[in-house]
């Protein structure tokens, strides 16, 4: 008996030793990845999806699959385990091949049966290969097959790109992966719907070819049992389909998802389920169905928690569905609970508002003041991202810009080149007046930029100079480097020759240098070959503005009107009104009698009437954005008096002439009757 026990212990000992040896060999094999065959180079061309027009029942599909012995997802070869599968299923001990495993104690004389839980072993796996090794020791149940696939992807996605490629190559070369997928494919009809969805999602994310038999089998199974999927299963399935390429089965399944969601919509009682349904329907949902979703969502707003409101806005952005009443309700809740929202969610809300072209002035102002008051808890990168997304919304976050300018002035060296480019763009386009901080802020930015000049591309250098020109700041270092012949030659060699807006940027830089050359140590200009053609003057003035001006000036003998005037071959002005001024005869005569030489008195006044679009102003204010602000600044330098006229001010035909008369001919304009015009360096 002792001899038999010793022989039994020896057999088990060598069996365990074999497992250890296989692990050692696998680890050693990782040291020479060049000897491994790439899965992408061995994909079989015969792996084609099932035709959707021949949908089999689950039992018919099972019978068909059991007859096939060809490897089903990558390479050709024989792989038949029918006999092993039937033997294992008929075993009374269940599906664990280690249920009778014997572990010797320290003395080797006693045997202690031990069977650690499969789930605990699975959670200790740190790579797809570890999971596959576990499946060779245990024969996983159908539920555990799904858990294994999910664990394989969850470990792989945490790796670096290079490590992930290598681990996935090892996974595809491992015979245990073939065995696991073969079992999943054969038993897909017996799986729970949620496990089927998780398996399919994991396979797609792991890179199993979407045209392979195993993936197409799972897609067909989802089609056959789609009516039995619950909300969670449908959500997982929808997430999977987002990552899949268009094919017959994928398209059919997407259409089926929409039909199921549409049928279940009246019975939805949960906010999360409603949001899941909205995402499942996607952007292609018909308008009448989107209206039904809107009515359903508005009827459930009393159930919205703070996370629900954030997720609702992002859901609407994802599906391309705009509902102002729903957005207003969500914005109000978020505004009242700003202190409970972390950066990622708050930034996602702003991005979603940008994608939806939705702006709520109170919400944006509240976020700006909240971020400014808690500036110490945000990193510079986070503040820069806030500024960037708000600039995309054309909103000027004055509180953030004021507080952040102090930080930049104190520590400019901590900013990266990407940060500097973003800061310059935001502050120049939003045209925020920093007042006493302005000069120190701009000098700090210029100091930080100097260290990055050798690393900048030609287009980055052009953007830096362009934004500095909009701000009315002309540091010599970036200007000199931009205007060097070697830098300009790179623009000539660009194919296509000019990137979007690049020509206009050069024209603006050149005009700023020409008009504001007194601020520079030496004159500088851009070569004409980079400026392109001058602005066309064939456009027509707005009919409301033209009619109002003509009605106003028809009885004014001392005024003339010119429409669509090109100033200095650069700026297009909607209308220029020239008013004759009375001569200052007494002062002139007194000067001549004294024998003093004086300049001639101004005999006319030029008024430049500008009709800008809404996008030329910061949202919710009359503060012009960067391009319009620099235009106003330059027109003043050229002797014009700029007057801004907006669309709202011209809509009423009765008040149109009265408004223009008060704006143009009033000698003393009140502050509230003239839109606020802020410029830099004027």
NORGIUR-V230844 format. One line per field, one symbol per residue. psi: psi as a letter, one per 30 degrees, with the letter a starting at -180 (. if undefined). Layout:
BEGIN
psi: ???
END
This chain:
BEGIN
psi: eeeeeeeeeeeeeeeeeeeeeeeeeeeefffifffkkkeffgkkffjklkkffiklleeeeeeeeffkgkkffdlllkjjgeeeeeeeffkfgagjfgfgkkjkaefgflkjkkikkeeeeeffkgleeeeeeeffekjkleefeeeeeeeeeeeefflleeeeeeeeeeeffkffeeeeeeeeeegefflleeeeeeeeeeeeefgkkfgleeeeeeeeeeefgeffkaeeeeeeeeeeffgklkleeeeeeeeeeeeeeeefefgkfkeeeeeeeeeeeafgkleeeeeeeeeeeffgfffkleeeeefeeeeeeefhjjjeeeeeeeeeeeefhefgkleeeeeeeeeeeeefhkkjeeeeeeeeeeeefheffkleeeeeeeeeeeefggkjieeeeeeeeeeeeeifffkleeeeeeeeeefeefhkjfcffeeeeeeeeeeeeeffeffkleeeeeeeeeeeeefgkikeeeeeeegkeeeeeeeefkjleklkgeeeeeeeeeeeeeehffflekkklkkffffallkkgglllkeeeeeeeeeegfgjfgklkkkikjkhgekjkekkkjkkkkkieeeeeeeeefgkkllkkkflkkkjkkillefflkkglgjkleeeeeeeeeeeeggljkkkkleeffejeefeeeeeeeeefkfjkleffkkkjklkg.
END
